[in-house]
Amino acid sequence: MISPGTIRQMEATQPRVTLRNCFHNPFDSAIAAARTCYSSRIISPDEITEKQRVAIGATTFNGGHHTVFQHAHFEFGLENVSRHFVWNFLHSHPFYNSEQQSQRYVRLDEARAFMPPLSGEAADVYRNAIEGGWQFYRLLSQKLEGRTREVLYDVWNIGERTAEKRRNRIERQVEKKAIEVARYVLPIAAFTAMVHTLSGIALHRLHRMCNSGDTPYETALVVQQMVERVKEVDPQFFDRIGYGPLPEGSLPEPQLASRGTAEGRARAKAEFDNELGGHTSRMLAATPDAEAIVARSFRAVLGLSESEMTDDQALEELLNPARNRYRLETLDIGVHSPIMRVLQHPSYTFLKKLSHTADSQDQRHRMVPASRPLLAAVDKPEPDFITPMLIRGNPDVEPLYQQATEEAWAAKNRLIELGVPPAFAVYVLPNATAVRLVETGSLLHLIHKWTMRTCFNAQEEIYAASMQELEQVRQVHPRLARHIGPPCAIRHGITQPVCTEGSHFCGIKVWESFPAVQRRL
């Protein structure tokens, strides 16, 4: 059972928002930028008059000329916000930057999570579910170390004569890998902390949409504080422009989702999984004639005719890292290169099923957007989760993992029986919860993603999805996929270092047998 001290702490803890950095006079800076468009010189914010604030501010904003409000950026510190809120709202659009506390590498010793406004039995059920998730997390962290140590010792050839310093380094990896997998049973209500930066217009959009999605209650608590922190340094930035939040009752998603039935949700899940066909990610659509389109575009950039450069030659010059030095860059510079931009033309769409925790990382590839579900709208009574590789078939931990997921779903179901809105009830579900989505990206941005996520250091599920996606592209467009893989496979035999991960090298010479190499952790 959860302790009284933890109960009080959960109830007292509220989101905390601090403004770490911001632009000086952001509203006047926006007006000055607008005036500069029609001036023979750069206008300074110090030159802005009250008449210009009135005449230009709201007129520019209401007319949809929002770029002037994008110059100002605000760097926030966010504490005591749930993982679910971050996934559902804060990271659901591309116009932000976050550095977030990692559950993969940071042990979470204390049960700290979002607490919705519940009372009576519902509050007790919710609290016990949160603490139960942490108890399973602690147990799994311990029990997973044995199998993890066995695999890592084998990969790194650790034996009795191994130097103590090297053995200790691998032991630290054992602990990190164990908590990385154990985190699957933590509730999505678990708190996180982050540095979060966004532009002024993005903040206005968050304010406008704070009643949308799965987490409107928590979203309002956080976004209102963000707005208040900005008002403290420049009240004009919201008092003179902006529309305020859209009323929750006017949003189309809740009205459309209310048409769903339990039977319909079960059918939708079955249809999706049937189409997925056992894959983590399955190609749904691809640009026809993508190879020819890329080659033709490449020649157009350079003013070359087909007689001067064939399609095969064009694709080799573009994609072979031995010929195109841009492919060796660790800085993602594709959109800045005239020739690399031709990879924007072909696109690919995939059906995917990932855990909530894996998709939270996958969505950070903001240039490969997805349509993600409203978790409360697709909720079903039966457990629906992903099991990590280290747990599957492991008799020491799989029954415990199964119990953890079943108890989480039982708590969620009980909360709904007690009349708790599903949007609050789903907070007790674990990180393992399955998320079904449709994702589309241009080849330019998918190549960046696949380069990063086919590395053995990538999160397990995203690695599996990326390998499957790359293989399916290889089947339909082999010339485009010929030179795509992790950094070590791309750099081998061309430049040094082969592995760009430094001290985080996985210990396996992936470049010698990619893509046939098998991942063990």
N, C-alpha and C positions, 0 to 999 in steps of 0.2 A: 504493500500500500504506500501511497505517497505520504511524505512526512508533513506535519502541520507547517513547519518552516518553509518548505518548498511551496505549499499552497499559498501562503501569504505572499511569497516572493512573486509567484506567477501572477497573482491578482493585482499586485502593486506595480508591476513593470509595464511601462508604456513605451511606445516608440520615442526615440530621442533623435532630433535633427539639429545639427550644428552647421553653420555656414563657415567653411574653412577659408575660402577665397572667393573673390568676385571682382567684377569690373568696377571701376570708379564711375559714378554717375551713369548707370546703364541706360536710363530712359533718355537723358539728354544726348548720350552718345548715339542712340538710335536715331533721334531727330537730326543730329548733325550728319549722320550717314545719309539720311534721306535727302537733306539739303545739298549734299555734295554731288548727288546725281545731276543736279541742275545748276551747278556752279562751275566756274572756271578754275577753282582752287579747292583744296581740302578744307572743309568747315570743321572748326574745333567745337567740342561740347560746351566750352566756356562762352561761346558766342550765342548760344540758344536763348531766345527770349520767351517770356510767358505767352505772348501771342502765337509764337511758332509751336509751342507745346500744345496749345489748344487747337490750332489750325491743322497741324501736320500729324500729331500723335494718333488720335482716334481715327482720323480720316484715312491715314495710311493703314492702320490695323484693320479697320472695318472693310476697307477695299481689298483686303487679301494680299497686300504688299508686305509680306512678313519677313523678308530677308533682312531688313534693317534691324529687326529685333533678335536676329540670330547672332549678331556679333558678340553681344554680352554673354558670358558664360558664368555659371555658378558651380562651385565645388562644395558639395555637401558631405558631411560625415553622418552616416545613418547607423543607428544602433537599435537593437531590440526590434528588428523587423523580421518577419517570417520568411523562410525559404519559399513558401508557396506564394506569398505576395510578390516576391522578387520575380519568380518564374511567370506568374500570371499577368503582372502589370508592369513592373519596373523595367524588365528586359524584353518585353513583348514588341518593342519597336526598335529601329536601328539607330536612333539619334541620341546616343549617350555614351559614356565611358564609365566602367566600374572596375574597382579592384576589391574583390570580395574575400572574406575569410573562407578558407578552404576546409571542407569536411573531409577531403581526401587525405590531408596532411596534418590537420590539427585535431588532436584528441579532445572530445567534448565530454569532460568529466561531470559537468553539472547539468541537470535537467532544466533548461531554460527555453521557454516557448511562448508563442502568442496565446493569449487567453481571451476568447470572445466573451461578450456580456451574457453569461449563463448563470443560473442559480439552481438550488435544490439538487435533485438527483442528476440532472443533466450536467451540472458543474462537476459533481463527483465523478461521473463516468468519464468526462473529458479529462480531468486531472489524472485519474488513474491510468487512462490510456497513454497519456504523455509520459508519465513515470514508467509505465510498463515498457514502452519503446526504448527508454534509456537503459532499463535493466537488461533487456535482450541485447542491446548494443554492447554493454560491458561484458556479458557472457560470451557473445560471439567474438569480440575482440580477443579474448583470452584463448578460446578454443580454436580460432583460425591460425594462430601463430605456428602450431606444429606443422601443418601441411604447407604453410607459406615458407617456413624455414627449410623444409625438405626440398622444395622446388628451387628456392634461391641458392641454397648451398650447392645443389647440383649444377645450376647455371654458372655459378662463379667458382666451381671446383674447390669448395671450402672443405678442408679436412683437418685432421688432428694437428698437422704441422703448419697450418696457416697462421700467419702472423696475427697477433692480437689486434693490431690497429685495423687490419683488413677485415677481420672477423667482426669487430665492433661496428664497422661501417655497414656490413651486410645485416647485422642485427637491427640497426636503425631502419633499414629497408623493410625488414620483417614486420616491425611494429607499424610502420606507415601503411604497408599493404594490407595488414589485418584490419586496421581501422577504416581503410578505404572501402573494404568489402562490408564490414560490420555496419557502416553508416546506412546501408539499405533498409535497416529496420527502424531508423530514427524517424519520427513523425515529420511531415512536411511543415508542421507548425513550428519546428525548431528555429530559434533565433539565429540570425547572422548579423554581421557588421560589415560595412563597406565604405569606401570613398566613391562618391557618385557625382559625376560632372555632366552637365547638360546646358544647352543654350537657352536663352530667354524664351524663344518661341516654343521650344520643346517643353519648357516648364508650363507655359500657358496651355499647351495641348494636354498635358497631364492634368492640369487643374480642370480643364473643360471635361475631361473623360474620367474623372475620379470615381464616378458612380458605375462605371462599366466593369465587365469581367466578373470573376469569381470572388473577388476580395474587396468589395466596395467599402465595407466598414473599416477595415484596416487601411485601405488605400486612402480614405478620407483623413484618417488620423495622421498619416505620414505627409501627404501632399499639402494639407493645410499648414502644417508646420514649415514645410519648404517655402510656401508662399509667405508666411509670416516672417521667416528669416530674411527674405529678400526685401519685404516692406520695411524692415528695421533699418536697412542701409539705403533704400530708395523707395519710399512709398509710392512714387509716381508710376513705377513700373507695373503696378497692378491697379492702382486707383484711377489712372487715366485711360487705361486700355484693358481689354479682356472682357469675357462674357460670363465668367463664373461657371460652375459645374452644370452640365446637362441634368435635368431632373431624372431620377432613376426610372420613374414610370414612363418616360418618353423614349427610352432606349429600346431598340427592336429585338435585341438578343433574348432578354427574359421572356418577352411575349412569344417569340418563335419557339424557344425551348420548352415553354409550357405546353405545347401541343404534344410533346413526346410522352410515351407510355413505357412501362417496364418491359413489355413485350417488344416494343419497337426498338428500345435500346439494346436488348439482347440480340435482335435480328441484325441491327447495325454493326454490332461487334462481330457477329459471326460472318457477315458479309465482308467486312474489312479483313479479318484474319484469313478467310478463305482466299481472298484476292492476294494477300501477302504471301500465301503459300509456304509458310515456314521460314521465310526470310526475316531478317531484322529490317532490311530495306529492299524494296523491289521497285524497279523502274516502271513507271506508269506511262511516260511519254518522253520523246527525244526529238530534237529538231531534225527533220528529214534533210538528207544531203549535207549534213553538218561539215563533213570533211571538205567537200567542194566549196562550200560557202566560206570556210575559214581560209582556204588557199586562195580563192578569188579575192577576198578582202585583203589578204596579206600583199598580194601583187598590186592591188589598187593603192595601198599606202605608199609603195615604193615606185610606182609608175612603171611596172614591168608587165610585159605581155606574156601570154601563156607559152608562146614559142621560146621566150627567154627563161622561163621558170615553170616547170611542170607542177602539178599539185603535190606530187611526192616530194619534190625538191623544196617547195614552199613550206610544207609541214615539217620537214626535217630542219630547215633553217629556223623555224619558229619554235619548235618543241624540243629539239635535241639539246640538252644542256652543254654538250661539247661544242656546239655551234652558237648558242644563244646564251650569253653570260647572265642575262636577266634571270634565267632559271636557277642560277646558283645563289641568288640573293636571299638572305634571310629576312630582309626588310621587304614587306609586301608592296612592290612598286609597279605591279602590273597595270593599274589604271593610269599611270604616268608615262607609260611607254607607248609610242605610236603603233608599234607592231604587236605588242601584247594585247592591246585593246581589241584586236580582231576576235579574241576569244570571248568577247561579250556576246557575239551573235548566236552561237549554239547554246541551248539550254536543256536541262534535264529535270524531270519531275519524278519524285519517289514517294511511294507509300512507306511509312516507317512505324515501327513500334519500339519504343524505348522506355526505360524506367523514368520516373519523374526526376530523379537525381541526374541521370545521364542526359536527359533532354535539357535540363537546366544548363549543362555545359554546351550541348549542341547548339542551343539558341544563341550562344555568344558569337557564333559565326553569322553576324548580322546581315551580311550581304548574300546569305543563302536563306531567305525567309521561308516561313512555314505557316500553315493554318493549323493552329493548335486548339484542342478541345476546351470547352468550358467543363471543368472537372465535375462540378455539381450536376451539370446537364446530362452527362454520360454515365453517372454513377449507377452501379448495380449492386445488389445485395451480396453477390458471390465474390470472394477474393479474386483479384485480377492483378497479377504482379509478375515481375521479372526476377529470375534467380541467377546470381552471378556464377561464373565458372568455378571459383574456389569452393562454392557451396554445393553445386550440383553433384549428386552422387557421393557426397561426403557424409558417411553415417554418423560422424561425431557432431555435425552442425546442421545438416539439412532438416532433421526433425524439429530442432529448436527454431530454425528460420521459418519453417512452416507454421509452427505454433505462434510465432510473433506476428505473422501476417494475418492469421485467422483471428487472433485476439483484436488486432487493430480494426479489421472489418466488422467484427462483432460489436465493438464499441461504437463505430460509426453508425451501424444499423440501429443500435439501441438509442443513440441520440436522435435519429430521425423518428423513431417510434415515439419518443418523448416530445415531439413537435419542434425539435431544433431545425432551423433551416439547413438544407443540404450544404449550402455554401459555408456554414460554420462546421457542420459535421465532418466534412471531408478533410479538415485540418488534421485530424488524428490519423489519417492514412499514412502509410510509411513511404519513404523515399522510393521503395521498390515498385510502387503503383505504376501500372502500365499506362503509357500515354500513346495514343494513336494519332498520327499527324500526316499531312501531305506537305512535302518540301520541294521547292524549286530553286534552281540556281543557274547562273550562266557558267560556262566552262571556265572562264577566267577565275571566278571566285571559288568554284568547286575544286580547281587545281590547288589553290592555296589551302583549302580545307583538307583535301586528301593528302597533301604533302605533310601537314601537321598531324593528321589523325591516323595515318597508316604507320606511324612510329609506335614502337612497343610501349612507349611511355604514355601514350594516349589512353583515355578512359576506355575500359574493355568494350562496352557496348558500341561506343562511337567508332572505335577501331573496327569492330565487326561490320558495322553498317558501311563504313568507308570502303573496306575491302570488297564487300558485296557490290557496292555501287560501281567501284572501279572495274570490277570484273564484268559487269553488265554493259558498261560503256565500251569495254574492250571487245565485247561480242558484236556490238552494232557499229562502232566506229574505231576499229583497231589502230588506225594511223594516229588518231588523236590521243589514244591512251598509252601508246608505246613507251613514252618517256615519263610516266607519272608514277610516283611512289614516294616513300619517306625520304627525308634529306640524305640519309646515308646511301640509299640506292641511286639517287640522282647524282651525287657528288663523287661516288667511287670511281677511281681511275682518272678523275678530271682535276680535282682540287683537294686541298687539305684545310681543316680537318674533315675526315669522312663523316663522322658523327658530330652534329652541331650541339649536342646536349651536354658536352663537357663532362663534369663529374657525375652527371645523371645518366651516363651511358648504361643501356639496359643489360649489357654483358653478352649480347648475342650479335654475331656478325650477320645482320639481316641482309646486307647488301650482297652477300654471296649467293643467296637463293631466293630473293624476292621475285615474284609474289608467292612462291611455294612454301616459304618458311612458316612454321607453326608457332603460334603464341601459346605460352603455357600459363601465364598469369594475367 
